[in-house]
Amino acid sequence: MKKPIIATLCLVATVSALAQEAAGNLASLSLEDLMQVEVTSVSKKPQRLANVAAAVHVISAEDIRLSGAMSLPEALRLAPGVDATRISGARWAVSIRGFAGYLSNKLLVLVDGRNAYTPAFSGVIWEDFQFPLEDIERIEVLRGPAATVWGTNGVNGVINIITKSAAATQGGQAVAGVGNIEGRYGRIRMGGQNEEGSMFYRAYASAQNANTQKALAGGDGKDDFRHQSAGFRFDGYRADGSRWNISGDYYSVRSNLGTTLALPNVVVANPGDEDHQGATLRARYEMSLADGGNLQFQGAYAHSNVTLSQAAADRRDTFDVDVQHRFKLGERHDIVWGGGYRVSSDTMPTKLMVQMDDISRRTSSYGIFGQDEITLAENWRLMLGLRMDHNEFSGWDAQPDVRLSWNLTPSHTLWGSLSKVARAPSRGEHGLAAQFIEGSTDTGIPFVGAVPNLLHTYSPGNTSERMKAGQLGLRSQWAAALSTDAVLFSHRYDRYSVYDTPVVSMAHFPAYIDVYLPVVGAGKMTLNGAELSADWRPLPKWRLQLAHTWQEVASHTSGTRLDVGNIPRHIASLRSSWTPAAQIDIDLWLRRTDARPGSVVAPYLARKAFTSVDLRLAWRLRTSLELALVGQNLNNGACDAYAGLAGVEALTKMLPTCMQRSVVGQVRLDF
């Protein structure tokens, strides 16, 4: 840990930062006020939610508290269209508009503007997000492409997690809980300020020891996990109006590796543990300019060390630097432009399941973007944007974006967008020399008698995947207590990573058969869909939230893609939040994920539909003390929605396909 600690101290000494002020308790606002809430994820500047030309949803801190969510992926289910399923223990599959998987590589996740996308094999490792949910101010979930401002890999959506400022977390808070699945957990936070009131700070510590689940056939799920984390944040405010902040986090997660290494033809008596350790540091500075503009600088550092027993490993240090300038040009143009640079150094030693061309490598990427919001008339706004990104594997990617919004009336906004975005090859995709996976008839790999197959997957990764998207939306405030948001979309993917014709070798027969499966960028797919969400408050103390997503693969390269079988046609959610008395909350949540059809090359990915009933009961004995009882999947539905681990479905006595009925008791004390 010495190197990451030294790097962290150096960055603290050289870079300052800015954090946005806490926007307050969104859940306490009326629906009319909620439509006026400002979001920043669409164009990197504050915009009124009612007028944004994008499919965006805001999850507030109060929404998270009332939901009873135990982890960040569970909280993300509050947004329409988010497909979040627990694979096992601390592992999650989270996606937007298809492509659910452990590493969903078309979804960009930000924490206060820090890019959490891993350069190793793309995607986001969700178990590494261990900061307290109580520290989140809001989560802006942008469905659809957003790479024009945020960069390559913001293909199907962007999740921007915005934490509370240190000024909003003064005093102390302690949370403790126990459950049959979540085990025992606790976290504590302390905040304060200097005498002048110009600088605020907070620090936290968190720990959890979760229990293993039962597998579908009654066996041991072998997915227990435990984590420890700690972090801090400083916010400073200068007399000239400029602001800065610095935040850092450390995490350590250890989970049982049984479900990860469980392969049909391999018996692993003691697979060991999966270990994740890391530290992040982010710093931002913002200043107002004399012409009314704004200038921001941000730097971030992330160290991670992931070890999957003898199967795979990745030790990585990543630095990011970003700059952004906003200014007005005349009366009609509001321009935002900037750029960023990322460098990542890694060590990926040869292990049981992964072999790289270069064990250690340093890669870099950089980009520049510009976006102009043009006021065409009082009720018409046109947004033009372009970003140019460069990476070492596929070169330059141009990502243009056009958005148009029309305020039909003060309560109705019609908008449309056309976008072209890209997903760059990851370090693993470009440098993967061989990936060894034991195969059988259960995985669809050719099988001869009792002879197993050794599958070698080669990934050249020399081209970026591309996607063209069209969207049309209507955001409406029908009455003071009723609002809706409807979106139609069509995504067309090109140069998609697909499996090429396999080559079979009998060189090691009869011990095993070698199957060489190249991966090439030759796939195409079209995904069409519609999203509808509604927010209704029939009574002042009763709120109903409905969300429904329909999505369907219209066409795809025949028989070559696993992800096609992972896309459920329907995802639906209905939440009821009722406060019968000032000190009592009753929250009911019904969720349903449609069946996953599987595919020709991966029939084992087929899953039945899943329905869950969640309930949270909370009682505030006084303002500073709350007791809560949370039940998840109370109907104990046959959670067969998604396992996400190819080749392990045959081992029903070892694999928990989703969390069973869970009950948690929790106490929260503010002091």
C-alpha positions in Angstrom: 0.0 0.0 0.0 3.0 2.4 0.2 2.9 3.4 -3.4 -0.8 4.3 -3.6 -0.5 6.2 -0.2 2.5 8.2 -1.5 0.6 9.0 -4.8 -2.4 10.0 -2.8 -0.4 12.4 -0.7 1.2 13.9 -3.8 -2.1 14.5 -5.5 -3.5 16.1 -2.3 -0.6 18.5 -2.3 -0.9 19.5 -5.9 -4.6 19.5 -6.9 -7.6 21.3 -5.4 -11.2 20.6 -6.1 -14.8 21.8 -6.2 -18.0 20.1 -5.2 -21.5 21.3 -6.0 -23.7 22.4 -3.1 -26.3 20.0 -1.7 -29.5 20.6 -3.6 -31.7 19.8 -0.5 -34.3 17.2 0.1 -35.9 16.6 -3.3 -38.5 14.2 -1.9 -40.0 17.0 0.2 -40.7 19.2 -2.8 -43.9 19.3 -4.7 -44.0 17.7 -8.2 -44.0 21.2 -9.7 -40.9 22.1 -7.7 -39.2 18.8 -8.7 -39.6 19.7 -12.4 -37.5 22.8 -11.6 -34.7 20.9 -10.0 -31.4 21.5 -11.9 -29.4 18.5 -13.3 -25.9 18.7 -14.6 -25.3 15.3 -16.3 -26.7 16.1 -19.7 -24.5 19.0 -20.7 -22.1 19.5 -17.8 -23.9 22.6 -16.7 -27.1 23.2 -14.6 -30.3 22.7 -16.5 -33.9 22.6 -15.3 -35.2 19.0 -15.3 -38.4 20.1 -17.0 -36.6 21.4 -20.1 -33.7 18.9 -20.5 -33.6 17.3 -23.9 -32.7 13.8 -22.6 -34.1 10.9 -20.7 -32.9 11.7 -17.3 -34.2 10.7 -13.8 -33.1 12.1 -10.4 -32.8 9.7 -7.4 -32.8 11.8 -4.2 -31.2 11.0 -0.9 -34.7 10.6 0.6 -35.7 8.2 -2.2 -32.7 6.1 -1.3 -33.6 6.1 2.4 -37.3 5.3 1.9 -36.4 2.4 -0.5 -34.5 0.5 2.1 -31.7 -0.1 -0.4 -28.7 -1.9 1.1 -26.2 -1.2 -1.7 -25.7 1.3 -4.6 -27.0 -1.1 -7.3 -30.3 -1.6 -5.3 -30.7 2.2 -5.2 -30.3 2.5 -8.9 -33.4 0.3 -9.4 -35.3 3.5 -8.4 -34.6 4.9 -11.9 -36.8 3.8 -14.8 -35.2 1.3 -17.2 -32.3 0.3 -14.9 -31.7 -3.5 -15.0 -29.9 -4.2 -11.7 -29.7 -7.9 -10.6 -27.6 -9.4 -7.9 -25.5 -12.2 -9.3 -24.2 -13.5 -6.0 -23.0 -11.9 -2.8 -21.4 -8.5 -3.5 -21.5 -9.1 -7.3 -24.0 -7.2 -9.4 -25.1 -6.9 -13.1 -26.3 -3.3 -13.8 -27.2 -2.0 -17.2 -29.4 0.4 -19.1 -31.2 -0.6 -22.3 -29.8 -4.1 -22.4 -26.4 -5.7 -22.2 -26.7 -6.8 -18.5 -23.5 -8.4 -17.2 -21.0 -8.4 -14.4 -19.0 -5.8 -16.4 -21.6 -3.8 -18.4 -19.3 -2.1 -20.9 -21.7 0.4 -22.3 -22.5 2.2 -19.1 -20.4 5.1 -17.8 -20.4 5.6 -14.0 -19.2 8.8 -12.4 -18.7 9.7 -8.7 -18.7 13.5 -8.3 -17.3 13.6 -11.9 -14.6 11.0 -11.4 -14.7 8.3 -14.1 -15.1 4.9 -12.4 -14.9 2.9 -15.6 -12.2 0.3 -15.3 -9.7 0.2 -18.2 -8.9 -3.5 -17.5 -11.9 -5.3 -19.1 -14.3 -2.3 -19.4 -17.4 -1.8 -17.2 -17.7 -1.1 -13.5 -16.9 -3.3 -10.6 -19.9 -2.5 -8.3 -18.6 -4.2 -5.1 -15.9 -1.5 -5.0 -18.5 1.2 -4.3 -18.5 1.0 -0.5 -19.1 4.6 0.6 -22.2 5.2 2.8 -25.5 5.6 0.9 -26.3 8.3 3.5 -23.6 10.5 2.0 -25.3 10.6 -1.5 -27.1 13.9 -2.3 -28.6 12.6 -5.5 -28.0 10.2 -8.4 -28.6 11.5 -11.9 -29.4 8.6 -14.2 -29.2 9.5 -17.9 -30.6 6.9 -20.2 -29.2 6.9 -23.7 -26.0 8.1 -25.2 -24.0 10.9 -23.5 -20.5 10.4 -24.8 -20.4 13.9 -26.4 -19.6 15.5 -23.1 -18.5 12.6 -20.9 -16.4 10.7 -23.4 -16.0 7.3 -25.0 -18.0 4.5 -23.4 -21.0 6.6 -22.4 -23.0 4.6 -24.9 -26.2 3.4 -23.3 -26.3 5.8 -20.4 -24.5 7.7 -17.7 -24.9 7.3 -13.9 -23.6 10.4 -12.1 -23.4 9.9 -8.3 -23.2 13.3 -6.6 -22.3 13.1 -2.9 -23.2 15.7 -0.3 -20.9 18.6 0.5 -19.1 18.5 3.8 -21.2 21.5 4.8 -24.3 19.4 4.5 -23.0 16.6 6.7 -22.1 18.4 9.9 -22.3 16.6 13.3 -22.3 12.9 13.7 -24.3 9.9 12.3 -24.2 6.2 13.2 -26.0 3.4 11.3 -26.1 -0.2 12.4 -28.0 -3.2 11.1 -28.3 -7.0 11.0 -30.1 -9.3 8.5 -30.3 -12.9 7.5 -28.5 -12.2 4.2 -26.8 -8.8 4.7 -25.3 -10.1 8.0 -24.0 -7.4 10.4 -23.0 -4.0 9.2 -22.2 -0.5 10.7 -21.0 2.8 9.6 -20.2 6.1 11.4 -19.6 9.6 10.1 -18.3 12.8 11.7 -18.3 16.3 10.3 -17.1 19.8 11.4 -15.8 23.2 10.2 -13.1 25.7 10.9 -13.7 28.8 13.0 -14.1 31.1 10.1 -16.8 28.9 8.5 -14.9 28.9 5.2 -13.9 25.2 5.3 -16.0 22.1 6.2 -14.9 18.5 6.6 -16.2 15.0 7.2 -14.8 11.5 7.7 -16.5 8.1 7.7 -15.8 4.4 8.4 -17.9 1.4 7.3 -17.8 -2.4 7.7 -20.0 -5.3 6.8 -19.9 -9.1 7.3 -22.5 -10.6 5.0 -23.8 -14.2 5.1 -23.8 -16.8 2.4 -27.0 -17.5 0.5 -28.6 -20.8 -0.2 -28.4 -22.1 -3.7 -31.4 -22.9 -5.8 -31.3 -26.6 -5.0 -30.6 -26.0 -1.3 -26.8 -26.1 -1.3 -24.3 -23.6 0.0 -24.1 -20.5 -2.3 -20.5 -19.8 -1.2 -21.0 -16.1 -1.8 -20.5 -14.6 1.6 -18.4 -11.3 1.7 -17.0 -8.7 4.0 -15.9 -5.2 3.5 -14.2 -2.3 5.3 -14.0 1.2 3.9 -13.1 4.7 5.1 -13.0 8.1 3.5 -13.0 11.9 3.9 -14.1 15.1 2.2 -13.1 18.8 2.6 -15.0 21.7 1.1 -13.7 25.3 0.9 -15.3 28.5 0.0 -13.3 31.7 -0.9 -14.4 35.3 -0.6 -14.1 35.8 -4.3 -16.8 33.1 -5.0 -14.5 30.3 -6.0 -14.9 26.9 -4.4 -12.9 23.8 -4.0 -13.1 20.3 -2.5 -11.0 17.2 -2.0 -12.3 13.7 -1.2 -10.8 10.3 -0.8 -11.9 6.8 -0.2 -10.3 3.5 0.8 -12.0 0.1 0.4 -11.2 -3.6 1.0 -13.7 -6.3 -0.1 -13.2 -10.0 0.3 -15.7 -12.5 -1.0 -15.9 -16.3 -1.4 -14.8 -17.3 -4.9 -16.9 -20.5 -5.1 -19.5 -19.2 -7.6 -16.9 -17.5 -9.8 -14.7 -20.6 -10.4 -17.6 -23.1 -10.5 -17.3 -24.7 -13.9 -19.2 -27.8 -15.1 -16.1 -30.0 -15.7 -13.9 -28.6 -12.9 -14.4 -29.5 -9.2 -12.9 -26.8 -7.0 -12.8 -28.0 -3.4 -11.4 -24.8 -2.0 -11.2 -22.0 -4.7 -10.1 -19.3 -2.2 -11.2 -15.7 -2.0 -11.7 -12.8 -4.4 -9.9 -9.8 -3.0 -10.5 -6.2 -4.0 -8.5 -3.4 -2.4 -8.1 0.2 -3.6 -8.0 3.9 -2.9 -9.4 6.9 -4.8 -8.7 10.6 -4.5 -10.5 13.4 -6.3 -9.9 17.1 -6.3 -11.8 19.9 -8.0 -11.6 23.7 -8.2 -14.2 26.1 -9.7 -14.0 29.8 -10.3 -16.4 32.4 -11.7 -15.2 34.6 -14.5 -15.8 38.3 -14.9 -17.8 37.8 -18.1 -20.3 35.6 -16.2 -18.6 32.4 -17.3 -17.2 29.5 -15.3 -13.9 27.6 -15.2 -13.4 24.1 -13.6 -10.4 21.9 -13.0 -10.5 18.4 -11.7 -7.9 15.7 -11.0 -8.4 12.2 -9.8 -6.3 9.2 -8.9 -7.4 5.6 -8.4 -5.4 2.6 -7.2 -7.0 -0.9 -7.4 -5.7 -4.4 -6.7 -8.0 -7.2 -7.7 -7.1 -10.9 -7.1 -9.3 -13.9 -8.0 -7.2 -16.5 -6.2 -5.2 -18.3 -8.9 -7.7 -17.4 -11.7 -6.9 -13.7 -12.5 -5.4 -10.6 -11.2 -5.1 -6.9 -12.0 -3.1 -4.2 -10.2 -3.7 -0.7 -11.6 -3.0 3.0 -11.1 -5.1 5.5 -13.0 -4.8 9.3 -13.2 -7.4 11.6 -14.8 -7.2 15.3 -15.4 -10.2 17.3 -16.8 -10.8 21.0 -17.6 -14.0 22.7 -18.5 -14.9 26.3 -19.6 -18.4 27.7 -19.9 -19.2 31.1 -21.4 -22.0 33.0 -23.3 -21.5 34.2 -26.8 -24.0 37.0 -27.5 -27.6 36.6 -26.3 -28.4 33.2 -27.9 -25.3 31.0 -27.4 -24.3 29.2 -24.2 -21.1 27.3 -24.8 -19.3 24.6 -22.8 -16.0 23.2 -24.0 -13.1 21.3 -22.4 -10.9 18.2 -22.5 -9.5 15.4 -20.5 -6.5 13.1 -20.3 -6.2 9.6 -18.7 -3.2 7.4 -18.1 -3.4 4.0 -16.6 -0.5 1.6 -15.6 -1.2 -2.0 -14.8 0.2 -5.4 -14.0 -1.9 -8.4 -15.1 0.1 -11.5 -14.5 -0.6 -14.8 -16.2 -3.2 -16.8 -14.2 -5.3 -19.9 -14.6 -8.0 -18.1 -16.7 -6.2 -15.1 -18.2 -3.0 -14.7 -20.2 -2.0 -11.3 -21.6 0.4 -10.4 -24.4 2.1 -7.9 -22.1 2.0 -8.5 -18.4 2.5 -4.8 -17.6 1.5 -1.9 -19.8 0.8 1.8 -19.6 -2.0 3.1 -21.7 -3.3 6.6 -22.3 -6.3 8.3 -23.8 -7.4 11.9 -24.3 -10.2 14.0 -25.8 -11.7 17.4 -26.4 -15.4 18.4 -26.6 -17.5 21.4 -27.3 -21.3 22.0 -27.0 -23.4 25.0 -27.9 -26.9 25.5 -26.6 -28.7 27.9 -29.0 -31.9 29.7 -28.1 -33.7 29.7 -31.4 -36.9 31.3 -30.0 -38.5 31.8 -26.6 -39.7 28.1 -26.5 -37.1 26.5 -28.8 -33.6 25.4 -27.9 -31.1 23.6 -30.2 -28.0 21.9 -28.7 -25.1 20.9 -31.0 -22.1 19.0 -29.6 -19.0 17.2 -30.8 -16.3 15.2 -29.0 -13.1 13.8 -30.4 -11.5 11.0 -28.3 -8.3 9.2 -29.0 -7.1 5.8 -27.5 -4.0 3.7 -28.3 -5.9 0.7 -29.7 -8.4 2.1 -32.2 -7.3 5.7 -32.7 -9.7 8.6 -33.0 -13.5 8.4 -32.4 -15.8 11.3 -33.5 -19.0 11.5 -31.4 -21.5 14.2 -32.6 -24.8 14.9 -30.9 -27.9 17.0 -31.9 -30.7 17.8 -29.4 -33.8 19.9 -29.9 -36.4 20.9 -27.2 -39.7 22.6 -27.6 -41.7 23.9 -24.7 -45.2 23.4 -26.1 -46.6 25.0 -22.9 -44.9 25.8 -19.5 -46.0 22.3 -18.4 -45.1 20.2 -21.5 -41.7 19.8 -23.2 -41.2 17.8 -26.4 -37.6 16.9 -27.3 -35.6 14.8 -29.7 -32.0 13.8 -30.2 -29.7 12.1 -32.7 -26.3 10.8 -31.5 -23.3 8.8 -32.6 -21.2 7.3 -29.9 -18.4 4.8 -29.5 -17.0 2.2 -27.0 -13.2 1.9 -27.2 -11.5 -1.4 -26.8 -10.3 -2.1 -23.2 -6.8 -3.2 -22.3 -8.0 -6.7 -21.8 -9.8 -6.9 -25.1 -6.7 -5.7 -27.0 -4.0 -7.6 -25.1 -5.8 -10.8 -24.2 -3.7 -13.6 -25.7 -5.8 -16.4 -24.3 -8.7 -17.0 -21.9 -9.1 -20.6 -20.7 -12.6 -21.7 -20.0 -13.6 -25.4 -19.4 -16.6 -26.3 -21.6 -19.3 -28.9 -21.9 -22.7 -29.4 -23.6 -24.2 -27.0 -21.0 -22.3 -24.1 -22.5 -23.0 -24.9 -26.1 -19.4 -25.8 -26.9 -18.9 -29.0 -29.1 -18.6 -32.1 -26.9 -17.2 -35.5 -27.7 -18.0 -38.3 -25.3 -16.6 -37.7 -21.8 -13.7 -35.5 -23.1 -13.8 -31.9 -21.9 -13.0 -28.9 -24.0 -10.4 -26.2 -23.3 -11.7 -23.0 -24.9 -9.2 -20.3 -25.9 -10.8 -16.9 -26.6 -8.7 -14.5 -28.6 -9.7 -10.8 -28.7 -7.8 -8.5 -31.1 -9.7 -5.4 -30.1 -8.5 -3.1 -32.9 -11.7 -1.3 -33.6 -14.2 0.7 -31.5 -17.8 -0.4 -31.3 -20.2 2.2 -32.6 -23.8 3.1 -32.0 -26.2 5.5 -33.6 -29.2 6.5 -31.5 -32.4 8.4 -32.1 -34.7 9.4 -29.2 -38.0 11.2 -28.9 -39.5 12.3 -25.5 -42.3 14.1 -23.9 -42.0 15.4 -20.3 -45.3 16.6 -18.9 -46.8 18.2 -15.7 -50.5 17.3 -16.0 -51.5 18.7 -12.7 -49.9 19.8 -9.4 -49.9 16.2 -8.2 -49.2 14.3 -11.5 -46.2 14.3 -13.9 -45.1 11.8 -16.6 -42.1 11.2 -18.7 -42.3 9.2 -22.0 -39.4 8.2 -24.3 -39.1 6.3 -27.6 -35.6 5.1 -28.6 -33.8 3.2 -31.3 -30.2 2.1 -30.9 -28.2 0.7 -33.9 -24.9 -1.0 -33.0 -22.2 -1.5 -35.5 -18.7 -3.1 -35.4 -20.0 -5.0 -32.5 -17.7 -7.6 -30.8 -18.9 -11.0 -31.9 -17.5 -14.5 -31.9 -16.1 -15.6 -35.3 -16.0 -19.2 -36.6 -14.4 -21.5 -34.0 -11.4 -23.7 -34.9 -11.1 -27.1 -33.2 -7.8 -28.7 -32.6 -7.2 -32.4 -31.6 -3.6 -31.8 -30.6 -4.3 -32.7 -27.0 -6.9 -35.5 -27.5 -7.9 -37.5 -25.6 -7.0 -35.4 -22.6 -9.1 -32.5 -23.9 -10.1 -30.8 -27.2 -8.8 -27.3 -27.9 -11.5 -24.9 -29.2 -10.1 -21.5 -30.5 -12.8 -18.9 -30.6 -11.7 -15.5 -32.1 -13.6 -12.3 -31.2 -14.0 -9.8 -34.1 -15.7 -6.5 -34.5 -18.2 -7.5 -37.2 -21.5 -7.6 -35.4 -24.6 -5.5 -35.9 -27.7 -5.1 -33.8 -30.8 -2.9 -33.5 -32.6 -2.4 -30.2 -35.9 -0.5 -30.1 -37.8 0.5 -27.0 -40.1 2.7 -25.1 -40.0 4.0 -21.5 -42.8 5.5 -19.4 -42.6 6.8 -15.9 -45.3 8.6 -13.8 -45.2 10.3 -10.4 -48.6 10.9 -8.7 -49.4 12.2 -5.2 -53.1 11.4 -4.7 -52.8 12.7 -1.1 -50.2 15.0 0.5 -48.7 12.1 2.5 -49.0 9.4 -0.2 -46.8 9.2 -3.3 -47.0 6.6 -6.1 -44.2 6.1 -8.7 -44.7 3.9 -11.7 -42.0 3.0 -14.3 -42.2 0.6 -17.2 -39.6 -0.1 -19.9 -40.2 -2.1 -23.1 -37.3 -3.1 -25.3 -36.8 -5.6 -28.1 -34.0 -6.7 -30.4 -35.3 -5.9 -33.9 -32.3 -7.5 -35.7 -28.8 -8.8 -34.9 -26.0 -10.7 -36.5 -27.3 -14.3 -36.5 -26.2 -16.7 -33.8 -23.1 -14.8 -32.7 -23.8 -12.7 -29.6 -24.4 -13.7 -26.0 -25.8 -10.3 -24.9 -28.9 -10.7 -27.2 -30.2 -13.4 -24.8 -29.7 -11.2 -21.7 -32.2 -8.5 -22.7 -35.6 -8.7 -20.9 -38.5 -7.4 -22.9 -40.2 -5.7 -20.0 -38.9 -4.1 -16.7 -41.6 -2.7 -14.4 -41.7 -1.0 -11.0 -44.4 0.4 -8.8 -43.6 2.2 -5.5 -45.9 3.4 -2.8 -44.6 5.8 -0.1 -47.0 6.6 2.7 -46.5 8.6 5.8 -49.6 8.0 7.9 -48.1 10.0 10.8 -45.2 12.4 11.1 -42.9 9.8 12.6 -43.9 6.7 10.6 -43.0 5.7 7.0 -44.5 2.7 5.1 -42.9 2.0 1.7 -44.0 -0.8 -0.6 -42.1 -1.7 -3.8 -43.2 -4.1 -6.5 -40.7 -5.0 -9.2 -40.9 -7.3 -12.2 -38.2 -8.3 -14.7 -39.4 -10.2 -17.8 -37.9 -13.5 -19.0 -34.5 -13.5 -20.7 -34.8 -15.5 -23.9 -31.2 -16.8 -24.2 -29.6 -17.2 -27.6 -28.5 -19.8 -30.1 -24.9 -19.7 -28.9 -25.9 -19.3 -25.2 -29.1 -21.1 -24.5 -28.0 -21.4 -20.8 -28.6 -17.7 -20.4 -32.4 -18.2 -20.7 -34.2 -17.0 -17.5 -37.7 -17.0 -16.2 -39.5 -13.8 -15.3 -38.9 -12.6 -11.7 -41.3 -10.6 -9.4 -40.3 -9.2 -6.1 -42.2 -7.5 -3.2 -40.1 -5.2 -0.9 -41.4 -3.5 2.2 -39.9 -0.9 4.5 -41.4 0.1 7.9 -39.7 3.0 9.7 -40.4 4.7 13.0 -38.7 7.9 14.2 -38.7 7.9 17.9 -37.4 11.5 17.7 -35.9 13.6 14.9 -32.4 12.1 15.5 -33.3 8.4 16.0 -34.9 6.1 13.4 -35.7 2.4 13.6 -36.4 0.6 10.3 -37.4 -2.9 9.3 -36.7 -3.8 5.7 -37.9 -6.9 3.8 -36.7 -7.7 0.3 -38.2 -10.4 -2.0 -40.8 -11.1 0.7 -42.7 -13.3 -1.7 -39.5 -15.4 -2.1 -39.9 -15.3 -5.8 -38.0 -17.8 -7.9 -35.3 -15.3 -8.6 -34.1 -16.8 -11.8 -33.7 -13.5 -13.5 -29.9 -13.5 -14.2 -26.9 -15.4 -13.1 -24.3 -13.8 -15.4 -21.7 -16.5 -15.0 -21.4 -18.6 -18.1 -21.0 -22.3 -17.5 -22.0 -22.5 -13.9 -25.8 -22.9 -14.2 -25.5 -26.7 -14.1 -24.3 -26.5 -10.6 -27.6 -25.7 -8.9 -26.3 -26.8 -5.5 -23.6 -24.2 -5.6 -25.1 -21.2 -7.5 -27.5 -18.7 -5.9 -29.1 -17.1 -9.0 -30.5 -14.2 -7.0 -30.9 -13.1 -3.4 -33.6 -15.0 -1.4 -36.0 -13.5 1.0 -34.1 -11.0 3.1 -35.1 -9.2 6.4 -32.9 -6.4 7.9 -33.3 -4.4 11.1 -31.6 -1.1 11.2 -31.1 1.8 13.6 -29.9 5.3 12.6 -28.7 7.9 15.1 -27.8 11.6 14.3 -25.9 13.4 17.0 
